[in-house]
C-alpha cells in the first residue's frame, strides 16, 4: 500500500492506471526492475519526472539568462559608457554605484526566490518521483 | 606601519593553536574515504554555507578588494560584484545536481556516463592544475603579506614563513581530513565576517551612519577627486584594457562556482536540499562581506588617504591594515593581520585537500587501479598526495614570491569556467554529449587558457610581466576567459558531433534522473 504513505503535499497527476498496489502484484506501482533497483529509463519518461524537469526549466533558464545579461550589461556599461554611469542620481550616488548596489539586491532577491520556488514547487515534485521507486522505503 | 609584531604574531599563534586543536578533535578517527574526502557528508547546509564562504574568500578578496576600492574607487567595487553574482550559477545549476550525482570529486560527475579512465584523468588534470596555480598565488601572497604585517623583509625570512604556512596547511589536511578542514573554514569565515562587520559599523558610526558622508570625504582624499566614484580609474583607458576587464568579469561570474575546492564542498552535506541551503547561506555571507569591503575601502580613503596607502609597504594591500591601525590601534591591527593569515591558511588547506582527493580518487583508484582500489590504501594515497602538493606549493610559493603572480588567480577562474563549467553543463543537459566531447572540452579549455596566458602581456613584454625583458606576447588580453570559455564550449560540441561514438542512453537516463531527484545515489 504505497499510496497510503504519500505526503499530503504530493501533487502528482494521474498516471493512467498505474499506482494502485495490490497484495497480488506488489511491484507494478514502482518503476523498478526485478532486483528492486530503479528503472531509470522508465523514470525518465514518467509524467512526474517530465513535470519536475519542466518546473526546473521554466524557472532556471530565464533566471540564469536574466542575471547573466543584467550582470554583463552592467559590466559593459561600466567599461564603455563611464559618463552615463557617472550621472548623479542623488547626492554623491551616481547611476553606476546605484546599479552596483542593485546587483547585490537582485542577487539576494533571486537567491531567495529560487529557494522559495524550490521548496514549494520542486521538492514536492522530487518526492513524487522518488515515491515511484523503493528509494525512501529502506 | 605602527603595528606591533609581537601582538600580530601572538594573535596568529593563538589562532593556529586553537584550530589545530579543533582539527585534532574533529578528525582523530579519520578511517574511511568518505570521512577524509567529504566529512562523512555530515555537515548541515548553514555550516557548509559558512565554510563555502571561508573556502572562497581569500586574502586577495579581503586585502586586495578593500585596497583596490581605496585606490581605484568604483572600479575596485565593480571587480567585487562578480564574486557575489556568480553564486547564482552555483545555486541554480550546479550545487544540487553535483550533490546528487557524485560522491567525492568532479571526476565522479564528469565520468558518470562516459568512459571512466580518460575522463577521470582529464578531470584530475584540470583540478590539479587549477589547485596548484591558485595555491602558488596564495603562497606568494603570504610572503608579501608578511613583509607588510610582520616587518619581515628578507627573502629568507619570507621563505621561512611561506614554509610554515605550507606545513600548517598540510597538518590541517592530514590530521583533520575534510571534517577538520571544514571547521577551520567555518572559524575563519566567522572571524573574517565579524572583523569586517565591526570595522564597517565603527566607520559608519564615525560618519553619522551616512554612507554618502564617507564617499564624500573619500573623494576629497584622492588625486582622482569625485571621479573616484565613477568607472574608469583602473579598467578604463585603452580599448584593450576595457575588453580585458569584460574578459575577467566573464571568468569571475562563470568560474567561481566551478572552482574545484568549491565544488568539493557540496559533497560534505547529506543531500541536495542541504546543498541548496548552503549556497543560500554562502550568498548571504558573500553579500555582507563585499558590502563591508565597500565601506572599508572608501573608509580607508576617507581616514587614511590615498597618498599614505600608496607609500606604505605593500601598497594597495595595506589599506585595510592601515585603517585598522587608524581606528583600533595595534590590537585591531593584530587581529586584522591574524585574520588575513588565517584566510590564506584556510584557502590553501581547502585546495590541498581537493587536489589530494582528485589524485587519489580519480587517478589512483579509478585510472591506475581501475576502480578496484582498497579504500584504505586510497586514503593513504590521498594523504601522501597532500604532502607532495604541500611541498610543491611551498616550493612554487617561494619561487613566485616577489613576482607579479596576481594573474594566476584570474587564470584559475578562467580555467574553471573553461574546462569545468562547459563539461558540467553539457553532461547534465545534452543527451548526445559523449566521451570525445568531454575530452575535447576539457583539454580545449585547459589548453587554450594556458597557451593564451603564456603569450599574454602578463607573462612577457611589459614592465609588470614575469619576463619583462623579452617580448613574445601576441595575445593582447591578460585574461583569456573571453576566448577560452566559448572555445571550450565549441570544442565540446565539435568533439561530440564529429565522433562516431554514441552516448549511452541508459546511463544518460540514470544520470538525468539521479541528478534531479537523487534516486540511486543513496541520499535522502
Interface residues (C-beta under 8 A of the other chain):
Chain A: X37 X38 X40 X41 X43 X44 X49 X52 X53 X56 X59 X60 X63 X64 X67 X68 X71 X72 X74 X75 X76 X78 X79 X80 X82 X85 X86 X91 X92 X93 X94 X96 X97 X100 X103 X104 X107 X108 X110 X111 X112 X114 X115 X118 X123 X126 X129 X130 X133 X135 X136
Chain B: X74 X75 X77 X78 X81 X82 X84 X85 X87 X88 X89 X91 X92 X93 X212 X215 X216 X219 X226 X227 X229 X230 X231 X232 X235 X236 X242 X243 X245 X246 X249 X250 X253 X272 X273 X276 X277 X279 X280 X283 X284 X287 X290 X291 X505 X506 X509 X510 X512 X513 X514 X516 X517 X518 X519 X520 X524
